[in-house]
Amino acid sequence: MNATLTTLKEQWLAFREQHPKTRIRDAASQLQVSEGELVAACTGGTVKHLKNDFPALIQAMPALGKVMVLTRNEHCVIERKGVFEIVNTENKHVGTVLGKDIDLRMFFSRWKYGFAVETDDSTGFKRSIQIFDAQGTAIMKIYAVEQTNLTAWDALVADFTAEEQPLAITVAAPPPAPVYNDKDADAEAFLQGWAALQDTHDFFPLLMKHKLSRVRALELAAGKFARRTDNDCVKTLLEKAAASGLEIMVFVGNPGNIEIHTGPVQKIVAIPSWINVMDEDFNLHLRTDAIAQSWVVEKPSVDGIVTSVEVFDAAGEMIAQFFGKRKPGNPELQEWRALAAAL
């Protein structure tokens, strides 16, 4: 956009007046900028740049008490309220947060910009810590809730406020798309590798070894480890889990973060083009009209077969992934396996 930064903020405020219910991600698209650029344009009283010491920032989160963590991709939003419990940022590739409420897999190499945001009616901002990638796309947002320790919040913001507070960020071009070997893959060798899996976490390295996209991998495994199912499967799955009380796992992610809900789901709300979970501490908003493919997938492990339901968009990007509640060392729930088999 050929506009001064002040003008960008003014355009954002003017847009907000005309379209108060439009979410900032959609507003940024209409204004032809990234969401991160819109947030940065409000630097000053409402927005502060944070130091880019993101592992230390996450290590400081337990002091805040209960918060709400939001992660989204193009077609799905997951929101989980709870406390940061076990935080580990020692692995240079992936940081983890483990606990009964907040469960994250964080890929810090993708984290570029962090902001502390204050509640402001004119911009629609709520008190939050917001993380963006080099393209200005949101990776994760951590919101204050009623039970949050605001004294600790203010101290954290003070500790991590950056010295430089520019009114702009420089967004980079998207990274190159992965190059796959989908047409010429050795299907027999790949399926042998699949059959030999000992842990579901070994599946991604197997894909990388054979340079396969996830959807092509499922196509190769169709009839053996995977089968296509109806694109209404998420609605059916959530409604059946809610009716039975079955505890499930919901994975939603983007290149910088994966957020996981483990537990029951209760209030399922279907509206045109969307399926929603509207529970007190867990919300999910999944755009059903974006689902192009749905699969039931089986992966061997030392604990037996692990079954997932995976939904993809038209570009082959995963929208969300569902499992039965399970911990390593335990076989998966028979009730979950039966639900997946019935889809």
Number of C-alpha atoms within 10 A of each C-alpha: 8 6 9 10 17 13 12 20 21 14 15 22 17 14 17 19 12 10 11 15 10 13 11 20 16 12 20 19 11 11 15 10 17 22 21 27 22 25 27 24 22 23 19 13 9 18 23 27 26 24 19 17 14 19 17 12 17 17 16 17 19 15 18 20 18 21 24 20 26 21 23 24 21 15 20 22 20 25 24 24 21 20 23 25 18 14 19 15 18 10 10 10 11 16 18 21 20 16 15 13 22 24 24 24 18 25 20 20 14 17 23 21 24 28 26 25 23 17 14 13 9 12 20 15 15 15 17 21 23 22 24 22 22 19 21 23 21 24 26 24 19 20 19 22 17 8 11 18 15 15 10 16 21 12 12 17 19 13 13 21 17 17 10 10 14 14 19 17 19 11 16 10 8 9 8 6 6 9 9 16 14 17 9 10 16 13 15 11 11 19 17 10 16 21 15 13 18 16 16 16 11 15 17 12 10 17 18 13 11 19 17 24 18 19 20 17 21 19 14 20 19 15 10 12 19 20 16 18 18 15 19 14 21 22 18 16 19 23 20 16 21 18 14 13 13 19 19 21 17 19 18 26 25 22 14 22 23 21 24 23 27 22 17 19 25 20 17 19 15 15 9 8 11 17 22 21 21 16 14 10 13 22 20 24 18 26 19 24 14 18 24 16 19 23 24 23 21 21 21 18 19 14 14 15 19 21 23 21 24 22 27 21 19 10 8 15 19 23 27 23 20 23 22 25 19 15 9 10 10 11 15 19 17 10 14 21 17 10 15 22 11 11 17
